[in-house]
Amino acid sequence: MTFADASVCPDCRSTLGGAVRCPACGLDLTTRPARELWQTLRRADEQLAAARTASRPVAAAVPPQPQRAPAPAPAAVPAGPPHPAGPYPAYPSYRGDARPQPAGPGPLVGPRTPSPGASVGSILLALGALMLLVASIIFVSFAWAVVGVAGRVVIMLVLTALATALAVVLTWRRLRASAETAWVLVVGTVTIDWFAAYGLDLAGLRAAPVEAVVVVWSLVALALGLAAGRWSAGPLDGRLRAPGVLGAAATAVAALVLVVVLLAEHGWSVSWAVAVAALLPGLAAGAAHLSGDTWGRLVGLAGVGAGAFVFVLAALTELAADPSAVVSGLTGLPLLVVAAVLLGAAQAVPSRRAWFACAGALTLLVLVLVPLQDADPWRAPLLTASVLAVVLAAVPVSGGGWSRGLRAAAVPLAALLALALLSWWSEILAAPRLADGTGLGVVPAEDAGVGRVLDAYVVTPWWVVLPVGVALAATVLLARRSLPDLPAPLRTASDWLPFAAAVLVALTLGPAVQAAELPLALVAGVTVLGLALTTLFGRALPWPASVAAVAGSAVASLLVADALEASFLLACLVAVCLGVVALLDDRERVQAPATAIAALAAGAAVVVAVRLVSDEDRAWTLVAVLAGAVALGGALLASGLVRVAVQAAAVPLVVAGLAGAPTTGWSALLWCLLGVALVLVSWRVDHGRWWRLAGAVALGASYVLRLVASDVGVVEAYTAPFAAALLVAGVLAMRRRPALRSEAALSAGLALALLPTLPYVLADAASWRGLALGLVALAALVAGLVLHWRAPLVAGAAVLALVTLAGLGPYALVLPRWLLFGLVGTALLSAGIAWESAVRAGRAVAGRLAAMR
């Protein structure tokens, strides 16, 4: 017998007779699941044959069984006609999902045994040990007061001996979980015995210091745990974990107690108390390593790591609290020890030499910079950090870890210098200013004028600011030598480093000039020139670098301008500088932002000039909109990305002009000018319909503002022109696109034409509005009927019905009640008849469709 039998159905075992579908149960044998079932049955036969072959030596010892007559071979099944998917008997040639099938019988894989996890037995053991320990504590604390000292000693010894004997027996019987629990119980009873003896003052323990008692207990627990784990490795073929972990944890507890005692009773500093206490976990880690206890060593190392972290934190806190006593008061000695340890580790561990060298160098830098900050805030530490950053970055490159570690220590110093530069720019930008009435330019609260000398907002002297910027730029340039040590994705930054250094120098000039109590306009001017020169001389750099410099020029001019005069000068400077950049740089991605910002700066300069000449808001707002329109027209002279950028630059000018309009009527005029400009530009650009749409929106806004300025209160004056425009656009769209439905094309226009007037008509149906709305709704209804458009038909019918009901409402109230009920009943009856007729017609259509082939 075989599982894969091509002559019978795999489901009901009926004879197939060459069919591809079982005649008894209807199983389709050409489907993908049926083909996969055939392969599974074939593999089952192969595995069964392999199992029989493997069982032959065993079967040879069994008495031979009487041989059965071989079953007659099944009759050959005639092959049916070819099928595109292949009939069931031809299944072995199937290549369905192209997944490789095993050539021979695969190994028999048994079900995966799930991990026991927290079994019932382990839970019971843990609860039992916990209850025994709690019982022991309660007994020692309260219940043995009636027993003498000798009796108490005997009880403690007996309980500990019983627990130890139980642990030894369970270990010899190879019951690992029970042995773990028993040894935990042993360590617990020893702990209770020790502190009970201390409470009873046995052997004069009360006279010993509490820290000594705790330390001795932790060492005894450690020795007991490691000894139990090492001894259990023989009977259990693998050592126990819990005893060693408990012993190492006992040293950590003793370390905490030792820290508290040293701080409270002996007046030690936190750093030295932690350093001494961390020796206990270190001793535990060493003993566990010698004993071969991995888990105990990990617990000890964790305690050492926690102690080292607290030690460094405490050392930094003590140094910051009293930096002047770094030598006289030895507050810097803990960090000096840390630096010595790190540098020693760098020498002893070549594989981690760079990390240890970097950490040691940073520790020494903290020891140098913190006292300098206390002696001369900001000036001395910044100058020292500048020198040290350059020195560390200039360390010769070599293959050893010392060079990499020392050069890496320059990175935190560079970050410190960058934060200082950022803080100086923050002081400049946070200078007290007041915006003028137009929102153009900013005027300081104290005085105005472009040539005045201000009190320096940057309190750091200029002779400190300049070295910081230069040192930061030099550090960035020297960092190119370290790129081979970095991952491959970071090596591509090599081309950016010269540009970054030039930008840092340019950004340093502004705070340096302002720190010298020079005008803010000069600060911005120097920054703009520096960034523009960086762009010109850095044309070989990637284009994003030049774009960043261009944007930096604009930001520097906008954020630092301190008066209208300064704004005018800076806008002219930006326009000239970036115009030169756009002419000399042949990359379109750089030309586009440079040209756009130059055009925006030129327009802003014109607007500010008009603002300086005239105090009338009408003048400068008109000039702003006209400047934007000129920018839109001038963009037609360019092409590609430059044209788009210049057109985008016109937006701020137009927005400023529209937002600053003094009156609603003037705002209507400005919107009209903008709409005309957009329509004119639309005839000369690609995709002009979007420009014409924007122009139509601007003209519509101008129309609405003009009505508001004229105090027009008729709602139709606002809605009728736009409704007509939307309806015309919808009709044209339906003529161009025959498949477009009337709901999508006409709904917006119909809603704007009918709905705004409807509330007024419902409130007063006998007015001229009611008559006009009824005529408009009737026209929509007729248009829908004639043109077979659903949207105007439904909208006109609904609004006309509402207008009719609103007009008949007052008269319906004086009619007899029976007449009202009769009219309503008739309407409902008509609706019911129409509904039934529609349902019958629908059923007839459905029946005809069902009768079709």
C-alpha positions in Angstrom: 0.0 0.0 0.0 1.2 3.5 -0.8 -0.2 6.9 0.1 0.3 8.3 -3.4 -2.0 6.2 -5.7 -2.9 7.9 -9.0 -5.8 5.5 -9.6 -7.9 6.6 -6.7 -9.2 9.8 -5.2 -7.2 11.0 -2.2 -10.4 12.1 -0.5 -13.0 9.4 -0.9 -10.7 6.6 -2.4 -13.0 6.1 -5.3 -11.6 4.9 -8.6 -10.8 7.8 -11.0 -10.7 6.0 -14.3 -8.4 8.7 -15.7 -10.7 11.6 -14.9 -9.3 14.9 -13.6 -12.3 15.4 -11.3 -13.5 12.7 -8.9 -16.9 11.3 -10.2 -17.9 10.5 -6.6 -17.0 13.6 -4.4 -16.3 16.1 -7.2 -12.7 16.9 -6.0 -10.8 18.8 -8.7 -7.4 17.3 -9.0 -5.9 20.1 -11.2 -5.9 22.8 -8.5 -2.8 23.9 -6.8 -3.7 22.5 -3.4 -4.4 19.1 -5.0 -1.0 19.2 -6.7 0.7 20.0 -3.4 -1.2 17.2 -1.7 0.3 14.8 -4.4 3.8 15.9 -3.6 3.2 15.5 0.1 1.9 11.9 -0.4 4.9 11.1 -2.5 7.3 12.4 0.2 5.3 10.4 2.8 5.9 7.2 0.8 9.7 8.0 0.5 10.0 8.6 4.2 8.1 5.4 5.0 10.5 3.5 2.7 13.5 5.0 4.4 12.1 4.1 7.8 11.6 0.5 6.7 15.1 0.3 5.4 16.5 1.7 8.7 14.4 -0.9 10.6 15.8 -4.0 8.8 18.5 -4.9 11.4 15.9 -4.9 14.1 13.5 -6.8 12.0 16.1 -9.5 11.4 15.8 -10.6 15.0 12.0 -11.0 14.8 10.7 -14.4 13.6 9.7 -14.3 10.0 6.1 -13.7 9.3 4.2 -15.7 6.7 4.5 -14.0 3.4 1.3 -12.6 1.8 0.5 -13.1 -1.8 1.4 -10.0 -3.7 -1.5 -7.9 -4.6 -2.3 -7.7 -8.3 -0.9 -4.7 -9.9 -3.6 -2.1 -10.7 -4.6 -1.9 -14.3 -3.0 0.8 -16.3 -5.0 3.9 -16.5 -5.3 5.2 -19.9 -4.0 8.7 -20.3 -6.7 11.3 -20.8 -6.6 14.2 -23.1 -4.0 16.8 -22.4 -5.1 19.5 -19.9 -3.4 22.8 -19.5 -2.9 22.2 -15.8 -2.2 18.5 -16.2 -4.4 15.6 -14.9 -3.8 14.1 -11.5 -1.9 11.0 -12.6 0.6 13.3 -14.4 1.3 15.2 -11.3 5.0 14.3 -10.9 5.9 16.7 -13.7 4.3 19.7 -11.9 6.6 22.8 -11.5 4.1 25.1 -9.8 5.8 27.6 -7.5 9.3 26.7 -8.5 10.3 26.0 -4.9 13.0 23.3 -4.7 11.7 19.9 -3.5 13.9 17.4 -1.6 15.4 14.8 -3.9 15.2 12.1 -1.3 13.4 11.4 2.0 14.2 14.1 4.5 14.9 13.6 8.2 12.0 13.0 10.4 11.7 16.2 12.5 9.9 15.8 15.7 7.8 18.5 17.3 9.7 21.2 19.0 9.7 20.9 22.8 8.6 24.1 24.4 10.7 25.7 27.0 9.3 24.9 30.4 9.6 28.5 31.6 8.1 29.2 35.0 6.7 25.7 35.7 4.6 24.8 38.7 7.5 23.1 40.4 9.8 26.1 40.1 7.1 28.4 41.5 6.5 26.1 44.4 10.2 25.9 45.1 10.6 29.7 45.1 7.6 30.2 47.3 8.7 27.5 49.8 12.2 29.0 50.1 10.8 32.4 50.6 8.4 31.2 53.3 11.2 29.4 55.1 13.4 32.5 55.1 10.6 34.6 56.4 9.8 32.1 59.1 13.5 32.0 60.1 13.6 35.8 60.4 10.4 35.9 62.4 11.7 33.2 64.7 15.0 34.9 65.2 13.4 38.3 65.8 10.5 37.4 68.1 9.9 33.8 69.0 13.1 32.7 70.7 13.2 35.2 73.5 12.5 32.4 76.0 15.5 30.4 74.9 18.9 31.1 76.5 22.0 32.1 74.6 23.2 28.5 74.4 19.9 27.3 73.1 19.8 30.0 70.5 23.3 29.0 69.2 22.2 25.4 69.0 19.1 26.3 67.1 21.0 28.4 64.6 23.6 25.6 64.1 21.0 22.9 63.7 18.9 24.9 61.2 22.0 25.8 59.1 23.2 22.1 59.2 19.8 20.8 58.1 19.7 23.3 55.2 23.2 22.4 54.2 22.5 18.6 54.4 19.4 19.1 52.3 21.3 21.1 49.7 24.1 18.4 49.5 21.5 15.6 49.2 19.6 17.3 46.4 22.8 18.1 44.6 23.9 14.5 44.7 20.5 13.4 43.5 20.9 15.7 40.5 17.8 17.7 41.1 19.1 21.0 39.8 16.1 23.3 40.5 15.7 21.9 44.0 19.4 22.2 44.6 19.4 25.8 43.5 16.7 26.6 46.0 18.3 24.6 48.8 21.6 26.5 48.4 19.8 29.8 48.3 18.3 28.7 51.6 21.7 27.9 52.9 23.1 31.3 52.1 20.0 32.9 53.6 20.3 30.9 56.9 24.0 31.8 57.1 23.1 35.5 56.7 20.4 35.2 59.4 22.9 33.4 61.7 25.6 36.0 61.2 23.4 39.0 62.0 21.6 37.1 64.9 25.1 36.5 66.4 25.8 40.2 66.0 22.6 41.0 67.7 23.4 38.6 70.6 26.9 40.0 70.8 28.4 36.5 70.4 32.2 36.5 70.5 32.1 40.2 71.1 30.8 41.1 67.6 29.0 44.2 68.9 32.3 45.8 69.6 33.3 45.5 65.9 32.4 48.4 63.5 29.2 47.8 61.6 31.0 48.2 58.3 33.5 45.5 59.2 30.7 43.1 60.2 28.9 43.7 56.9 32.1 43.3 54.9 33.0 40.0 56.6 29.5 38.7 56.0 29.7 39.5 52.3 33.0 37.8 52.0 31.6 34.7 53.8 28.6 34.6 51.5 30.8 35.1 48.5 33.1 32.2 49.5 30.1 29.9 50.3 28.4 30.7 47.0 31.4 30.2 44.9 32.4 27.0 46.8 28.9 25.6 46.4 28.8 26.4 42.7 32.3 24.9 42.1 31.5 21.7 44.0 28.1 21.2 42.3 29.8 21.1 38.8 30.7 17.5 39.3 27.4 15.9 40.4 25.3 18.1 38.1 27.5 18.2 35.0 27.3 22.0 35.2 27.6 24.4 38.1 24.7 26.1 39.9 24.2 29.8 39.3 22.2 31.1 42.2 24.8 30.6 45.0 27.5 32.6 43.1 25.1 35.3 42.1 23.9 35.7 45.7 27.5 35.9 47.0 28.4 38.6 44.4 25.2 40.5 45.2 26.2 40.4 48.9 29.4 42.3 48.1 27.3 44.9 46.3 25.1 45.3 49.4 28.1 45.6 51.6 29.6 48.2 49.3 26.4 50.4 49.7 26.6 50.0 53.5 30.3 50.9 53.5 29.6 54.1 51.4 26.9 55.2 53.8 29.1 54.6 56.9 32.1 56.4 55.4 30.0 59.4 54.5 28.0 59.7 57.7 30.5 58.7 60.3 34.0 59.4 58.9 33.3 62.4 56.7 34.8 61.0 53.5 34.0 62.6 50.1 31.5 60.7 47.9 34.1 60.0 45.3 36.7 58.3 47.6 34.0 56.5 49.6 32.6 55.0 46.3 36.1 54.2 45.1 36.9 52.2 48.3 33.5 50.5 48.4 33.8 49.4 44.7 36.7 47.2 45.7 34.3 44.7 47.1 32.4 44.0 43.9 35.8 44.0 42.1 37.0 41.4 44.6 33.9 39.4 43.9 34.4 39.6 40.1 38.0 38.4 40.4 37.1 35.5 42.7 34.3 34.5 40.4 36.6 34.6 37.4 39.1 32.4 39.1 36.4 30.0 40.2 34.9 29.9 36.7 31.5 31.3 37.8 30.4 33.4 34.8 27.2 34.8 36.3 28.9 35.8 39.6 31.6 37.6 37.5 28.9 39.5 35.6 27.3 40.6 38.8 30.6 41.7 40.3 31.5 43.6 37.1 28.1 45.3 37.1 28.8 46.5 40.7 32.2 47.8 39.6 30.7 49.6 36.6 28.1 51.3 38.7 30.7 52.3 41.2 32.9 53.8 38.5 30.0 55.8 37.1 29.1 57.2 40.5 32.8 57.9 41.2 33.2 60.0 38.0 30.0 61.8 38.5 30.9 62.6 42.1 34.4 63.8 41.0 32.9 66.1 38.5 30.4 67.5 41.0 33.2 68.1 43.6 35.4 69.8 41.0 32.6 72.1 39.8 31.6 72.9 43.4 35.1 74.1 44.3 37.3 74.5 41.2 39.7 76.9 42.9 40.9 74.1 45.2 41.9 71.8 42.4 45.4 71.8 43.7 45.3 73.0 47.3 42.2 71.1 48.2 42.9 68.2 46.0 39.4 68.3 44.5 40.9 67.4 41.1 42.7 64.3 42.4 39.7 61.9 41.7 39.6 63.0 38.1 43.4 62.7 37.9 43.1 59.2 39.1 40.4 58.5 36.5 42.6 59.9 33.7 45.6 57.8 34.9 43.4 54.7 35.0 42.1 55.4 31.5 45.5 56.1 30.0 46.8 52.9 31.7 44.0 50.9 30.2 44.8 52.4 26.8 48.4 51.1 27.1 47.3 47.7 28.4 44.4 47.0 25.9 45.6 47.7 22.3 42.2 46.8 20.8 40.4 49.6 22.7 43.3 52.0 22.9 41.7 54.7 20.9 38.6 54.8 23.1 40.5 54.8 26.4 43.0 57.4 25.1 40.1 59.7 24.0 38.4 59.3 27.4 41.6 60.0 29.3 42.4 63.1 27.2 38.9 64.5 27.8 39.3 63.9 31.6 42.5 65.9 31.6 40.8 68.7 29.5 38.1 68.9 32.1 40.7 69.3 34.8 42.2 72.2 32.9 39.1 74.1 31.7 37.0 74.0 34.8 39.5 75.9 37.0 40.0 78.4 34.2 36.3 79.0 33.9 36.3 79.9 37.6 39.3 82.2 37.4 38.3 84.1 34.2 34.8 83.2 32.9 34.6 82.4 29.2 37.7 84.2 28.1 40.4 82.0 29.4 38.6 78.7 28.9 37.6 79.6 25.3 41.1 80.7 24.3 42.6 77.6 25.9 40.0 75.3 24.3 40.7 77.0 20.9 44.4 76.2 21.2 43.9 72.7 22.5 41.4 71.9 19.8 43.9 72.8 17.1 46.7 71.0 18.8 44.7 67.8 19.2 43.4 67.9 15.7 47.0 68.4 14.4 48.3 65.2 16.1 50.2 63.2 13.4 48.2 60.5 11.8 49.6 57.0 12.5 48.2 53.5 12.6 48.1 53.3 16.4 45.2 53.9 18.7 46.9 56.8 20.5 46.7 59.1 17.4 43.1 58.3 16.7 42.1 58.7 20.3 43.8 62.1 20.7 42.3 63.4 17.5 38.9 62.3 18.5 39.2 64.3 21.7 39.2 67.4 19.6 35.6 66.8 18.6 34.1 67.8 22.0 36.3 70.9 22.1 35.0 71.8 18.6 31.4 71.3 19.8 32.1 73.7 22.7 33.5 76.3 20.4 30.5 75.9 18.1 28.1 76.4 21.0 30.0 79.6 21.9 29.6 80.9 18.4 25.9 80.0 18.4 25.4 81.8 21.7 27.0 85.0 20.3 24.6 85.0 17.4 21.7 84.4 19.8 22.8 87.5 21.7 22.8 89.6 18.5 19.4 88.4 17.3 17.9 88.9 20.8 18.9 92.5 20.9 16.1 94.8 22.0 14.2 96.0 18.9 10.8 97.4 18.1 9.0 96.8 14.8 7.9 100.0 13.0 4.3 100.6 12.0 4.7 99.1 8.5 6.5 96.0 9.6 9.4 97.0 7.4 12.8 97.0 9.1 13.3 97.1 12.8 14.2 100.0 15.0 16.1 99.4 18.3 14.3 100.5 21.4 17.0 103.0 22.4 17.9 104.8 19.2 17.7 104.7 15.5 20.2 105.4 12.7 22.6 103.4 10.6 25.8 104.9 11.8 25.5 104.9 15.5 27.7 102.8 17.8 25.7 100.4 19.9 26.5 98.9 23.3 27.9 95.5 22.5 25.3 92.8 22.7 28.1 90.3 22.6 29.8 90.6 26.0 32.8 88.5 25.0 35.7 90.6 23.7 36.4 90.5 20.0 39.9 89.2 20.6 38.3 86.1 22.0 35.6 85.7 19.3 38.0 85.8 16.4 40.4 83.1 17.8 37.4 80.8 18.5 36.1 81.1 14.9 39.6 80.6 13.4 40.3 77.6 15.7 37.0 76.1 14.8 37.6 76.5 11.1 41.2 75.1 11.5 39.9 72.1 13.4 37.4 71.4 10.7 40.1 71.6 8.0 42.4 69.3 10.0 39.6 66.8 10.4 40.1 65.8 6.7 43.1 63.7 7.9 40.8 61.6 10.1 38.4 60.7 7.4 40.1 57.4 6.5 39.4 56.2 10.1 35.7 56.9 9.7 33.0 54.6 8.1 32.7 54.8 4.3 29.5 56.9 4.2 31.2 59.6 6.2 34.3 59.8 4.0 32.3 61.7 1.3 32.2 64.7 3.6 35.8 65.5 2.6 34.7 67.9 -0.2 32.5 69.8 2.3 35.0 70.5 5.0 36.8 73.5 3.3 33.4 75.1 2.6 32.4 74.5 6.2 35.6 76.1 7.5 35.0 79.2 5.3 31.4 79.5 6.5 32.5 79.3 10.1 35.0 82.1 9.5 32.3 84.2 7.8 29.9 83.6 10.7 32.6 84.6 13.2 33.2 88.0 11.6 29.7 89.2 12.5 30.0 88.6 16.3 33.6 89.9 16.3 32.6 93.1 14.6 29.6 93.6 16.9 31.7 92.8 20.0 33.9 95.7 19.0 30.8 97.9 19.5 30.4 98.6 15.7 26.9 99.1 14.1 24.7 96.0 13.5 24.5 96.9 9.8 28.2 96.4 9.5 27.8 93.0 11.3 25.3 91.9 8.6 27.3 93.4 5.8 30.5 91.6 6.8 28.6 88.3 7.1 26.9 88.7 3.7 30.3 89.5 2.0 31.9 86.6 3.7 29.3 84.1 2.6 29.2 85.5 -0.9 33.0 85.2 -1.2 32.7 81.7 0.1 30.2 80.9 -2.6 32.4 82.4 -5.4 35.6 80.7 -4.3 33.8 77.4 -3.6 32.4 76.8 -7.0 34.1 73.4 -7.1 32.1 72.3 -4.1 28.8 70.4 -4.3 25.9 72.6 -5.3 24.1 72.3 -1.9 27.1 74.0 -0.2 26.8 77.0 -2.4 23.0 77.1 -2.0 23.5 77.1 1.8 25.9 80.0 1.6 23.4 81.9 -0.6 20.6 81.3 1.9 22.9 82.3 4.7 23.5 85.7 3.1 19.8 86.3 2.9 19.2 85.3 6.5 22.1 87.4 7.8 20.7 90.5 6.0 17.1 90.0 7.2 17.8 89.1 10.8 20.4 91.7 11.7 19.1 94.8 10.0 18.5 97.4 12.7 16.9 100.3 10.9 15.3 101.2 7.5 18.5 102.8 6.3 20.4 99.7 7.2 17.8 97.5 5.6 18.2 99.5 2.4 21.9 99.2 2.4 21.9 95.5 3.2 19.3 94.7 0.6 21.4 96.5 -2.0 24.5 94.6 -0.8 22.7 91.2 -1.0 21.3 92.0 -4.5 24.7 92.9 -5.8 26.6 90.1 -4.2 24.2 87.4 -5.1 23.7 88.9 -8.6 27.4 88.4 -9.2 27.2 84.9 -7.9 24.4 84.1 -10.3 26.4 85.5 -13.2 29.7 83.8 -12.4 28.3 80.4 -11.3 27.3 78.2 -14.3 25.4 75.6 -12.2 21.6 76.1 -12.5 20.9 74.8 -9.1 23.1 77.6 -7.7 22.0 80.2 -10.2 18.3 79.7 -9.3 18.4 80.6 -5.6 21.0 83.3 -6.1 18.9 85.0 -8.8 15.8 84.6 -6.8 17.2 86.1 -3.6 18.9 88.9 -5.6 15.6 89.8 -7.3 13.9 89.7 -3.9 16.6 91.9 -2.3 16.4 94.4 -5.2 12.6 94.6 -4.9 12.9 95.0 -1.1 15.5 97.8 -1.6 13.1 99.7 -3.9 10.3 99.3 -1.4 12.4 100.5 1.5 13.7 103.4 -0.5 10.1 104.5 -1.2 9.3 104.0 2.5 12.2 106.3 3.4 11.1 109.0 1.0 7.3 108.9 1.8 5.5 108.0 5.0 2.3 107.1 3.1 1.5 103.4 3.3 -0.2 103.6 -0.1 3.1 104.4 -1.8 5.2 101.5 -0.6 2.4 98.9 -0.8 1.7 99.9 -4.4 5.5 99.7 -5.2 5.7 96.3 -3.5 2.9 94.8 -5.6 4.3 96.4 -8.8 7.8 95.0 -7.9 6.3 91.6 -7.6 4.5 92.0 -10.9 7.8 93.1 -12.5 9.5 90.1 -11.1 6.8 87.8 -12.6 7.3 89.5 -16.0 11.0 89.5 -15.8 11.1 85.8 -15.0 9.9 85.2 -18.6 13.4 86.2 -19.8 14.8 83.1 -18.1 14.0 79.5 -18.4 13.9 76.3 -16.4 14.7 76.4 -12.7 15.8 80.0 -12.7 12.4 81.2 -14.0 10.6 79.2 -11.3 12.9 80.6 -8.6 12.4 84.2 -9.7 8.6 83.7 -9.8 8.7 82.3 -6.3 10.7 85.4 -5.2 7.9 87.6 -6.3 5.5 86.1 -3.8 7.0 87.8 -0.6 6.9 91.2 -2.3 3.3 90.8 -3.3 2.3 89.4 0.1 4.0 92.3 1.9 2.2 94.8 -0.3 -1.2 93.2 0.1 -0.8 92.8 3.9 0.2 96.4 4.4 -2.7 98.0 2.5 -4.0 100.8 4.7 -7.7 100.6 3.5 -10.0 98.0 2.0 -10.4 100.0 -1.2 -6.7 100.3 -1.7 -6.4 96.5 -1.0 -9.0 96.0 -3.8 -6.9 98.0 -6.2 -3.8 96.0 -5.3 -5.6 92.7 -5.8 -6.8 94.0 -9.2 -3.3 94.9 -10.3 -2.1 91.4 -9.2 -4.9 89.7 -11.2 -4.2 91.7 -14.3 -0.4 90.8 -14.0 -1.2 87.1 -13.6 -3.5 87.1 -16.6 -0.9 88.8 -18.8 1.8 86.4 -17.7 -0.4 83.4 -18.4 -0.3 84.1 -22.1 3.5 83.7 -22.3 4.1 80.6 -20.0 3.4 76.9 -20.2 0.4 75.7 -18.2 -1.1 79.2 -18.6 -4.6 78.0 -17.5 -3.3 77.8 -13.9 -2.0 81.3 -14.1 -5.3 82.5 -15.5 -7.1 80.7 -12.7 -4.9 82.5 -10.1 -5.6 85.8 -11.9 -9.3 85.1 -11.8 -9.1 84.4 -8.1 -7.2 87.7 -7.5 -9.7 89.6 -9.6 -12.5 88.0 -7.7 -10.9 89.0 -4.4 -10.6 92.6 -5.7 -14.3 92.6 -6.7 -15.3 91.4 -3.2 -13.1 93.9 -1.5 -14.5 96.7 -3.6 -18.0 95.8 -2.6 -17.0 95.7 1.0 -15.4 99.1 0.7 -18.6 100.5 -0.9 -20.7 99.1 2.0 -22.8 96.9 -0.4 -25.0 94.6 1.6 -26.8 92.7 -1.1 -25.6 89.1 -1.0 -26.3 88.5 -4.7 -23.8 91.1 -5.6 -21.1 89.0 -4.1 -22.3 85.6 -5.3 -23.9 86.1 -8.7 -20.8 86.8 -10.7 -18.9 83.9 -9.3 -21.8 81.6 -9.7 -22.1 82.6 -13.4 -18.4 82.1 -13.9 -18.5 78.6 -12.3 -21.6 77.6 -14.4 -20.0 78.8 -17.6 -16.8 76.9 -16.8 -18.8 73.8 -16.0 -20.7 73.9 -19.2 -17.5 74.4 -21.2 -15.9 71.4 -19.3 -18.9 69.2 -20.2 -18.6 70.1 -23.9 -14.9 69.3 -23.9 -15.4 66.1 -21.9 -18.6 64.3 -22.9 -18.1 61.7 -20.1 -18.1 64.3 -17.4 -21.3 64.2 -15.3 -23.3 67.3 -14.5 -22.9 66.8 -10.7 -19.2 67.2 -10.9 -19.3 70.1 -13.4 -22.2 72.2 -12.2 -22.8 71.5 -8.5 -20.5 74.3 -7.3 -22.1 77.0 -9.5 -25.6 75.9 -8.7 -25.0 75.9 -5.0 -23.5 79.4 -5.2 -26.3 80.7 -7.3 -29.2 79.2 -5.3 -28.2 78.6 -1.6 -27.0 82.1 -0.4 -30.4 83.7 -1.3 -32.5 80.8 0.0 -32.5 81.9 3.7 -33.7 85.4 2.8 -36.5 83.9 0.7 -37.7 81.5 3.4 -37.9 84.4 5.8 -39.8 86.7 3.3 -41.2 84.7 0.4 -43.3 87.6 -0.9 -40.3 89.8 -1.7 -38.5 90.4 -5.0 -35.8 87.9 -3.9 -38.4 85.2 -3.7 -39.6 85.9 -7.3 -36.1 86.1 -8.6 -35.0 82.9 -6.9 -38.1 81.1 -8.1 -37.4 82.2 -11.7 -33.8 81.0 -11.5 -34.8 77.7 -10.0 -37.4 77.3 -12.7 -34.8 78.0 -15.4 -32.5 75.4 -13.9 -35.3 72.9 -13.8 -36.2 73.5 -17.4 -32.6 73.3 -18.5 -32.2 70.0 -16.7 -35.3 68.6 -18.5 -34.3 69.8 -21.9 -30.6 68.9 -21.7 -31.1 65.8 -19.6 -28.7 67.0 -16.9 -29.4 65.7 -13.4 -27.7 68.4 -11.3 -29.8 71.4 -12.5 -33.0 69.3 -12.6 -32.6 68.2 -8.9 -31.3 71.5 -7.7 -34.0 73.5 -9.5 -36.8 71.2 -8.4 -35.7 71.2 -4.7 -35.3 75.0 -4.5 -38.5 75.7 -6.4 -40.4 73.4 -4.0 -39.0 75.2 -1.0 -39.9 78.6 -2.5 -43.4 77.4 -3.3 -43.9 76.0 0.2 -42.6 79.2 1.7 -45.0 81.2 -0.4 -48.0 79.0 0.3 -47.2 78.7 4.0 -49.2 81.7 5.2 -52.2 80.7 3.1 -52.1 77.0 4.2 -52.6 78.1 7.8 -56.1 79.5 7.1 -57.2 76.4 5.2 -59.4 73.8 6.9 -57.6 71.0 8.6 -59.3 68.3 6.6 -58.1 69.9 3.4 -54.5 69.8 4.6 -54.8 66.2 5.6 -56.4 65.4 2.3 -53.6 67.0 0.3 -50.9 65.4 2.4 -52.7 62.0 2.0 -53.0 62.4 -1.7 -49.3 63.2 -2.0 -48.4 60.2 0.1 -50.7 57.9 -1.9 -49.2 59.1 -5.2 -45.8 58.5 -3.9 -46.7 55.0 -2.8 -48.2 54.1 -6.2 -45.1 55.4 -8.0 -42.9 53.4 -5.7 -44.7 50.2 -6.3 -44.7 50.8 -10.0 -41.0 51.4 -10.0 -40.4 48.2 -7.9 -42.5 46.1 -10.3 -40.7 47.5 -13.3 -37.3 46.8 -11.6 -38.4 43.2 -10.9 -39.5 42.8 -14.5 -36.1 44.0 -15.8 -34.3 41.7 -13.4 -36.4 38.8 -14.6 -35.6 39.5 -18.2 -31.9 39.8 -17.4 -32.0 36.5 -15.5 -33.7 34.7 -18.5 -30.9 35.8 -20.8 -28.0 33.4 -21.5 
